Amino acid sequence: MQAWAHTRRGSPPIVLSITQVPIPIISSPSQTIVKISYAAFNPGASIVMHLLPFWFRSSPAISEMDFSGTIVSCGISVPFSRNLEPGTKVFGSIPVGQHVKTTSGALAEYVVIEHTAVVKAPEAVGMEELAGLGIAGATALELVKRSKLKKGDSVLVNGASGGVGHLVVQVCRDRVGETGRVVAVCSSENVKWVSKLGVDEVYFSGEQE
């Protein structure tokens, strides 16, 4: 299969190239093979690419961790109670440990991954949108969970137009309900976009918009 891979650390435009690598195979009964439809870019993957020496990495290393796609094959112990079987559309994220220690990345045609690292795709959301929910979506959910928001609360979201921030805004809107308030702070060029995410007020540069 083809993949965007690298054999040295550095900036993505410099070190990444289209590389022919073997199609991965299942090595554990709890794994699935996913044919990747979309991959998402995340700052964490770029940091790993820049900083982590290849003393600690498998080579060639395939970039990125978040993806959406379709299950091709399942290990014998993958629980059908999770509705995971060949043909199921899913999204997920390759764990950092697997990403670093094996030739596993989202910028490839296929990936082998533990069934616990993927989730069945909801029909109401496009696969291209779901691809970006792995790391950013999990981070947003954890942030809101720790805030212990409840119906009727008011919340300020700083950085509301960021990869995590715009998801936090939407989860907060759901948590506080119509009786609560969601106030966002973002860059001026993104005010109109953020205002469509369910906020009550948007601020930039200290002024109300």
C-alpha positions as a LaTeX table, in Angstrom:
\begin{tabular}{lrrr}
\hline
Residue & $x$ (\AA) & $y$ (\AA) & $z$ (\AA) \\
\hline
Met1 & 0.00 & 0.00 & 0.00 \\
Gln2 & 1.00 & 3.64 & $-0.32$ \\
Ala3 & 1.59 & 5.89 & 2.68 \\
Trp4 & 3.07 & 9.25 & 3.57 \\
Ala5 & 6.09 & 8.13 & 5.58 \\
His6 & 9.45 & 9.35 & 6.82 \\
Thr7 & 12.73 & 7.82 & 8.01 \\
Arg8 & 14.16 & 10.85 & 9.83 \\
Arg9 & 12.76 & 13.54 & 12.05 \\
Gly10 & 12.03 & 17.02 & 10.75 \\
Ser11 & 9.39 & 19.26 & 9.19 \\
Pro12 & 6.60 & 17.39 & 7.33 \\
Pro13 & 7.20 & 19.11 & 3.94 \\
Ile14 & 10.86 & 18.11 & 4.13 \\
Val15 & 10.83 & 14.56 & 5.49 \\
Leu16 & 7.51 & 13.11 & 4.27 \\
Ser17 & 7.27 & 11.24 & 0.98 \\
Ile18 & 4.95 & 8.73 & $-0.69$ \\
Thr19 & 6.31 & 5.31 & 0.26 \\
Gln20 & 5.31 & 1.76 & $-0.64$ \\
Val21 & 4.86 & $-0.32$ & 2.54 \\
Pro22 & 3.26 & $-3.73$ & 3.21 \\
Ile23 & $-0.44$ & $-3.87$ & 3.97 \\
Pro24 & $-0.67$ & $-4.49$ & 7.75 \\
Ile25 & $-2.10$ & $-7.77$ & 9.02 \\
Ile26 & $-3.96$ & $-8.69$ & 12.20 \\
Ser27 & $-1.61$ & $-10.04$ & 14.88 \\
Ser28 & $-4.09$ & $-10.19$ & 17.76 \\
Pro29 & $-7.66$ & $-11.56$ & 17.99 \\
Ser30 & $-8.81$ & $-8.18$ & 19.35 \\
Gln31 & $-7.62$ & $-6.15$ & 16.37 \\
Thr32 & $-9.38$ & $-4.83$ & 13.27 \\
Ile33 & $-8.13$ & $-3.82$ & 9.82 \\
Val34 & $-9.56$ & $-0.49$ & 8.67 \\
Lys35 & $-9.43$ & 0.85 & 5.12 \\
Ile36 & $-8.87$ & 4.56 & 5.67 \\
Ser37 & $-11.17$ & 7.03 & 3.93 \\
Tyr38 & $-9.98$ & 10.28 & 5.55 \\
Ala39 & $-7.10$ & 11.27 & 7.81 \\
Ala40 & $-6.85$ & 14.41 & 9.96 \\
Phe41 & $-3.83$ & 16.52 & 10.79 \\
Asn42 & $-3.07$ & 17.10 & 14.45 \\
Pro43 & $-0.29$ & 19.21 & 16.03 \\
Gly44 & 0.69 & 16.27 & 18.25 \\
Ala45 & 1.73 & 14.18 & 15.27 \\
Ser46 & 3.87 & 17.01 & 13.93 \\
Ile47 & 5.56 & 17.38 & 17.32 \\
Val48 & 6.41 & 13.66 & 17.34 \\
Met49 & 7.73 & 13.96 & 13.78 \\
His50 & 9.92 & 16.93 & 14.72 \\
Leu51 & 11.30 & 15.83 & 18.07 \\
Leu52 & 11.36 & 12.05 & 18.49 \\
Pro53 & 14.63 & 10.42 & 17.30 \\
Phe54 & 14.39 & 7.25 & 15.24 \\
Trp55 & 16.26 & 5.36 & 17.95 \\
Phe56 & 12.77 & 5.01 & 19.47 \\
Arg57 & 10.73 & 4.58 & 16.28 \\
Ser58 & 9.95 & 1.96 & 13.68 \\
Ser59 & 11.03 & 2.94 & 10.19 \\
Pro60 & 9.53 & 4.02 & 7.90 \\
Ala61 & 7.15 & 5.91 & 10.20 \\
Ile62 & 3.71 & 6.75 & 8.79 \\
Ser63 & 2.41 & 10.15 & 9.85 \\
Glu64 & $-0.78$ & 11.17 & 11.73 \\
Met65 & $-3.12$ & 9.32 & 14.08 \\
Asp66 & $-6.75$ & 10.38 & 13.50 \\
Phe67 & $-8.85$ & 8.78 & 10.76 \\
Ser68 & $-12.18$ & 7.52 & 9.51 \\
Gly69 & $-12.77$ & 4.48 & 7.34 \\
Thr70 & $-14.37$ & 1.08 & 6.89 \\
Ile71 & $-13.57$ & $-2.17$ & 8.71 \\
Val72 & $-12.19$ & $-4.77$ & 6.31 \\
Ser73 & $-11.55$ & $-7.61$ & 8.73 \\
Cys74 & $-11.88$ & $-8.36$ & 12.46 \\
Gly75 & $-10.03$ & $-10.61$ & 14.89 \\
Ile76 & $-12.00$ & $-13.51$ & 16.28 \\
Ser77 & $-12.51$ & $-11.92$ & 19.71 \\
Val78 & $-13.81$ & $-8.54$ & 18.53 \\
Pro79 & $-17.19$ & $-8.23$ & 20.28 \\
Phe80 & $-20.09$ & $-8.05$ & 17.86 \\
Ser81 & $-22.03$ & $-6.36$ & 20.68 \\
Arg82 & $-20.14$ & $-3.19$ & 19.66 \\
Asn83 & $-21.58$ & $-3.55$ & 16.15 \\
Leu84 & $-18.11$ & $-3.88$ & 14.67 \\
Glu85 & $-17.83$ & $-6.19$ & 11.69 \\
Pro86 & $-16.52$ & $-6.04$ & 8.12 \\
Gly87 & $-18.23$ & $-3.21$ & 6.27 \\
Thr88 & $-18.83$ & $-1.09$ & 9.40 \\
Lys89 & $-17.88$ & 2.56 & 8.97 \\
Val90 & $-15.81$ & 3.79 & 11.92 \\
Phe91 & $-13.63$ & 6.62 & 13.16 \\
Gly92 & $-10.85$ & 6.58 & 15.72 \\
Ser93 & $-7.29$ & 7.37 & 16.68 \\
Ile94 & $-4.11$ & 5.30 & 16.66 \\
Pro95 & $-2.69$ & 5.23 & 20.22 \\
Val96 & 0.58 & 7.14 & 20.59 \\
Gly97 & 2.43 & 4.00 & 21.74 \\
Gln98 & 1.39 & 2.05 & 18.67 \\
His99 & 2.09 & 5.03 & 16.41 \\
Val100 & 5.63 & 5.35 & 17.72 \\
Lys101 & 6.62 & 1.69 & 18.12 \\
Thr102 & 5.11 & 0.26 & 14.93 \\
Thr103 & 4.66 & 1.33 & 11.33 \\
Ser104 & 1.14 & 2.63 & 12.00 \\
Gly105 & $-0.18$ & 5.96 & 10.78 \\
Ala106 & $-3.36$ & 7.48 & 9.41 \\
Leu107 & $-1.80$ & 8.76 & 6.17 \\
Ala108 & $-1.99$ & 5.31 & 4.62 \\
Glu109 & $-4.49$ & 3.11 & 2.82 \\
Tyr110 & $-4.96$ & 0.69 & 5.74 \\
Val111 & $-4.30$ & 0.48 & 9.47 \\
Val112 & $-4.51$ & $-2.37$ & 11.99 \\
Ile113 & $-5.80$ & $-1.21$ & 15.34 \\
Glu114 & $-7.36$ & $-2.52$ & 18.56 \\
His115 & $-11.16$ & $-2.54$ & 18.34 \\
Thr116 & $-11.31$ & $-0.33$ & 21.45 \\
Ala117 & $-9.64$ & 2.52 & 19.48 \\
Val118 & $-12.48$ & 2.86 & 16.96 \\
Val119 & $-16.15$ & 3.81 & 17.23 \\
Lys120 & $-19.02$ & 3.12 & 14.83 \\
Ala121 & $-19.70$ & 6.17 & 12.68 \\
Pro122 & $-23.06$ & 7.89 & 13.23 \\
Glu123 & $-25.06$ & 8.19 & 10.02 \\
Ala124 & $-25.81$ & 11.88 & 10.55 \\
Val125 & $-22.14$ & 12.98 & 10.30 \\
Gly126 & $-19.91$ & 12.80 & 7.24 \\
Met127 & $-16.79$ & 10.63 & 7.28 \\
Glu128 & $-14.58$ & 13.62 & 6.47 \\
Glu129 & $-15.80$ & 15.39 & 9.62 \\
Leu130 & $-15.50$ & 12.31 & 11.82 \\
Ala131 & $-11.84$ & 11.88 & 10.87 \\
Gly132 & $-10.90$ & 14.86 & 13.03 \\
Leu133 & $-12.68$ & 13.74 & 16.19 \\
Gly134 & $-10.16$ & 11.23 & 17.54 \\
Ile135 & $-7.68$ & 13.30 & 19.56 \\
Ala136 & $-9.44$ & 16.69 & 19.45 \\
Gly137 & $-12.86$ & 15.21 & 20.24 \\
Ala138 & $-11.62$ & 13.12 & 23.15 \\
Thr139 & $-9.75$ & 16.14 & 24.55 \\
Ala140 & $-12.86$ & 18.33 & 24.29 \\
Leu141 & $-15.02$ & 15.75 & 26.05 \\
Glu142 & $-12.48$ & 15.34 & 28.87 \\
Leu143 & $-12.20$ & 19.10 & 29.39 \\
Val144 & $-15.98$ & 19.54 & 29.64 \\
Lys145 & $-16.28$ & 16.47 & 31.86 \\
Arg146 & $-13.77$ & 17.94 & 34.31 \\
Ser147 & $-15.60$ & 21.26 & 34.33 \\
Lys148 & $-18.66$ & 19.51 & 35.80 \\
Leu149 & $-21.05$ & 21.75 & 33.89 \\
Lys150 & $-24.77$ & 21.35 & 34.45 \\
Lys151 & $-27.97$ & 22.73 & 32.98 \\
Gly152 & $-28.29$ & 26.47 & 33.48 \\
Asp153 & $-24.58$ & 27.16 & 34.04 \\
Ser154 & $-22.62$ & 29.92 & 32.31 \\
Val155 & $-19.25$ & 29.12 & 30.73 \\
Leu156 & $-16.47$ & 31.05 & 28.96 \\
Val157 & $-14.53$ & 29.21 & 26.25 \\
Asn158 & $-11.20$ & 30.82 & 25.33 \\
Gly159 & $-9.71$ & 29.80 & 21.99 \\
Ala160 & $-13.16$ & 28.89 & 20.69 \\
Ser161 & $-12.09$ & 28.66 & 17.05 \\
Gly162 & $-9.29$ & 26.14 & 17.68 \\
Gly163 & $-9.35$ & 22.45 & 16.83 \\
Val164 & $-10.34$ & 21.52 & 20.39 \\
Gly165 & $-12.03$ & 24.81 & 21.24 \\
His166 & $-14.77$ & 24.69 & 18.60 \\
Leu167 & $-15.73$ & 21.22 & 19.83 \\
Val168 & $-15.71$ & 22.37 & 23.46 \\
Val169 & $-18.14$ & 25.15 & 22.54 \\
Gln170 & $-20.63$ & 22.70 & 21.06 \\
Val171 & $-20.38$ & 20.21 & 23.94 \\
Cys172 & $-20.80$ & 23.06 & 26.45 \\
Arg173 & $-23.92$ & 24.22 & 24.62 \\
Asp174 & $-25.38$ & 20.76 & 25.00 \\
Arg175 & $-24.43$ & 20.50 & 28.68 \\
Val176 & $-25.75$ & 23.87 & 29.86 \\
Gly177 & $-28.90$ & 23.75 & 27.72 \\
Glu178 & $-31.03$ & 26.62 & 26.57 \\
Thr179 & $-31.17$ & 28.09 & 30.08 \\
Gly180 & $-27.37$ & 28.32 & 30.29 \\
Arg181 & $-24.94$ & 30.72 & 28.59 \\
Val182 & $-21.92$ & 30.00 & 26.42 \\
Val183 & $-19.53$ & 32.92 & 25.83 \\
Ala184 & $-16.68$ & 32.47 & 23.35 \\
Val185 & $-13.36$ & 34.23 & 22.77 \\
Cys186 & $-11.64$ & 33.76 & 19.42 \\
Ser187 & $-9.62$ & 35.50 & 16.72 \\
Ser188 & $-11.44$ & 38.26 & 14.86 \\
Glu189 & $-11.47$ & 36.45 & 11.51 \\
Asn190 & $-13.37$ & 33.52 & 13.03 \\
Val191 & $-16.11$ & 35.43 & 14.86 \\
Lys192 & $-18.82$ & 34.78 & 12.27 \\
Trp193 & $-18.03$ & 31.06 & 12.16 \\
Val194 & $-17.95$ & 30.65 & 15.95 \\
Ser195 & $-21.23$ & 32.54 & 16.29 \\
Lys196 & $-22.89$ & 29.69 & 14.37 \\
Leu197 & $-21.76$ & 27.04 & 16.90 \\
Gly198 & $-24.44$ & 27.79 & 19.47 \\
Val199 & $-22.81$ & 30.55 & 21.53 \\
Asp200 & $-24.68$ & 33.40 & 23.17 \\
Glu201 & $-21.85$ & 35.92 & 22.80 \\
Val202 & $-18.54$ & 36.11 & 20.94 \\
Tyr203 & $-15.63$ & 38.37 & 21.93 \\
Phe204 & $-12.33$ & 39.21 & 20.24 \\
Ser205 & $-9.60$ & 41.67 & 21.20 \\
Gly206 & $-11.58$ & 42.63 & 24.29 \\
Glu207 & $-14.59$ & 43.86 & 22.34 \\
Gln208 & $-18.02$ & 42.35 & 21.91 \\
Glu209 & $-19.12$ & 41.29 & 18.42 \\
\hline
\end{tabular}
